[in-house]
Amino acid sequence: MGFSTVYPDSMKNTIYLLLASLAALGCSHKIQAPAEPVAWTFTESLHGARAQMTVAANGDIHLSAGAETDYFIEPGSPPYEKANAPLLLRTVDNTRPFTFTVKTTPVHTVKYDAGMAFLYVSDKEWLKFAFEADERMNKRIVTVKTNGFSDDNNHDVVNSPSVFLKISSDTRVVGFYYSTNGRQWQLVRVFKNEYPAKLKLGIGSQSPAGQGNQSIFEDMSFSEKSVKDFRMGE
């Protein structure tokens, strides 16, 4: 598949990643490989993510989640533990710097519906970076850091249907950032990178209190470099 000048660079990048992701997940259709090498692909599907993924004509990935799908381990009571939201993942070398960016547009029908970027070690250890509806249906940036039990952090309200999420590591620390335009970034949290050398990175969708939702993902990019300024995310 070739590209001419009518396609912007951002669309090229999205289509490259999309074609490689479909091939890695076992797409039955024959798709000619892009002329340029693809550095990042999805290679793993958890909880039916591959079956719940569709691809729009413009290359956007639509990922649906079923009813009562979540990643959360309640630290208090009553006891609550779920790890059943659909995730598309790829293993990255966590001994080297990396930056992953994705734009997501979730359907926020009820509270906690969300589109997510995700760092995954196991069903007991992971980090969720979500654009999520809160209890009052405000659309918020939410992070959840889990190791046996989950913390739960509600961050800024974002009055936009879409948001860009960025995860970056220099091997020592990890930074989470969001943006409404993909250019100016707001720090959400920075924390110690204490994760295994092989770490899974990707996207997901959830509907813990609802009957299901769909999240759109576009403008994905991955590089083996970290941000230069962990406060500014640039």
C-alpha positions, 0 to 999 in steps of 0.5 A: 500500500503506497501513500501520496502527498494527499495523506497527512503524516499523522494519517500515515502513521495511524494507518501504518500502525493499524495495518501492522496491528491487524496483521499481528492479531491474525487478520484473515485478509491479505494486506500488503505491508507498508513501504516504510518499516513499522516500529510498533504493533499490537501483538496481544489481545486480552478479554476478547479485544480482537473480536471487539475491534473494528476499523473505520475507513479513515483508519481509526480503531473502534474498541467496544467493551461489554457490560460491567468491564473494568480493571480495579481492585478495591483497597477497602470494602466492600470487596471488589475486584475485576480485570476483564476490560478488553485490552490491545497490548504489545510488549516493550523493552522497559530497559530502554526509553519510550514514549507512547501517544494516542488520541481517544474519544470514548462514548460516556453513557454512564459513570466510569465509561472510559477509553484508556492507555494501559501499562500491564504486568499482570491482572494484579499489577498494572497502570490505567490512564483513562478519559473517564466519566465520573459520578457526576458525568464530568469527563475527567482524566483518571489514573489508577496505579495497582499492585495488589490493590488499586489507588484511584486518582481523579484529575482534571475535567476536560470539556472535550469529546476527545483527549490525547494521552501520553506515557513516557519513560526514561527507564528511571521514571514514568510520566503521564500527560494529557492534551486537548490538541496534541501539542501542549501537554499537562502533567498528570503524574510522575512516578518511579519506574519499578516495573519488569524489563518486559512491560506490556503497553496498549489501549483499552475500553471499559464500562464498569457501571454500564451495559457497554461502551465504545472508544475510538483510538487514533493518531497513535505513535510510539518512539524509543525516546523519552520526553526531555522535560518530565514536568512539561511532557515535551 
